[in-house]
Amino acid sequence: MGEYDAVWVFLISFVFVGFYIFIEAKPKGSNLFGGISKTISRFFRSR
């Protein structure tokens, strides 16, 4: 199994990179990371 470790790492990273490109390539852009940053900034907003 040890000789296939590089293949598994490549396949898993390919899935994550493909998902990221799919999200970012939408015509209106990404809302996933924008929503996360809005939530974090709203949490740390000064009162």
C-alpha positions as CSV (number, residue, x, y, z in Angstrom):
1,M,0.0,0.0,0.0
2,G,2.9,2.3,0.6
3,E,3.8,2.5,-3.0
4,Y,0.4,4.1,-3.8
5,D,0.6,6.9,-1.3
6,A,1.6,9.5,-3.9
7,V,-1.3,8.4,-6.1
8,W,-3.8,8.9,-3.3
9,V,-2.4,12.3,-2.4
10,F,-2.6,13.4,-6.1
11,L,-6.2,12.2,-6.4
12,I,-7.4,13.8,-3.2
13,S,-5.7,17.1,-4.0
14,F,-7.1,16.9,-7.6
15,V,-10.6,16.7,-6.1
16,F,-10.1,19.7,-3.8
17,V,-8.5,21.8,-6.6
18,G,-11.3,20.9,-9.0
19,F,-13.9,21.9,-6.5
20,Y,-12.2,25.2,-5.9
21,I,-11.9,26.0,-9.6
22,F,-15.6,25.0,-10.1
23,I,-16.6,27.4,-7.3
24,E,-14.4,30.3,-8.5
25,A,-15.2,30.0,-12.2
26,K,-18.9,30.8,-11.8
27,P,-19.9,34.0,-13.7
28,K,-20.9,35.9,-10.6
29,G,-17.9,34.8,-8.7
30,S,-17.6,32.9,-5.4
31,N,-20.1,33.4,-2.6
32,L,-18.7,30.6,-0.4
33,F,-15.6,32.3,0.9
34,G,-17.3,35.7,0.9
35,G,-20.0,34.4,3.1
36,I,-17.5,32.9,5.5
37,S,-15.5,36.1,5.7
38,K,-18.7,38.2,6.3
39,T,-19.7,35.9,9.1
40,I,-16.3,36.2,10.8
41,S,-16.1,39.9,10.4
42,R,-19.7,40.3,11.8
43,F,-18.6,38.2,14.8
44,F,-15.5,40.4,15.5
45,R,-17.2,43.7,14.7
46,S,-16.6,46.4,17.3
47,R,-19.7,47.5,19.1
